[in-house]
């Protein structure tokens, strides 16, 4: 009995969770996850290859799309080991250090995804509201500097999370509620006061995800104002059509992310299944949906991808 308890409450590991009550069909559940991962990795890789090999796509909009694709690839690769490990091999244990590392990259890449969506909103704003200065404002060196600033921001604000968690003792069941490691999930298992973690986590969410989303919203208010001033109805629709792909990417990323944050912090009595599904949509949705949406809406990118397939 003591050996069982020692394994169950081993302070050196956390235990990840699949879908509770569905352990007997985990192998079948792994099939759609495998399809999602293959589609995400192939789709984003194709976008990167198409943009890299076609000089006509070396424009700000497509450079930003390639940066978004790299981020989506990172999110997919970061979550693959633990999610498929649970559903394919029932491998639920993860060491503290491995969990903290995965947590850092998940949160870091989520902040980078948010930053890329903000940069793409700025791109659409300049293209529609100030098209004559588009080429002079959004130069490739300037985009590189902006991207570097957001990467540094992500590292600076996310690095304290694993450091804050490493100082805790974990003396409870150590069972996480997801198939991967999140800060708000891990800190609830600590046998200590987590006020600092709560405050800092909320602070980081406000100055990154909430701030980015508000700036994106503001950019679209100004875009809408400029578009409504266009006399031609056809030109108005054409301008708005260039924003459809980006709006889809924004909704797919922010809606489940905000919902998950609110549930973890303020609605702790919610259904565990709801949290699990929102978590999967939050992490797996953007890498899956973004390549599809942008390939469908951008005829130049779509044509290049078709040529890549024809040459294979």
PyMOL commands that set and color helices and strands:
alter all, ss='L'
color gray80, all
select helices_A, chain A and resi 2-8+23-53+55-57+60-89+96-129+131-137+140-166+183-189+195-228+233-241+244-266+272-297+299-311
alter helices_A, ss='H'
color red, helices_A
select strands_A, chain A and resi 13-15+93-95
alter strands_A, ss='S'
color yellow, strands_A
deselect
rebuild
show_as cartoon
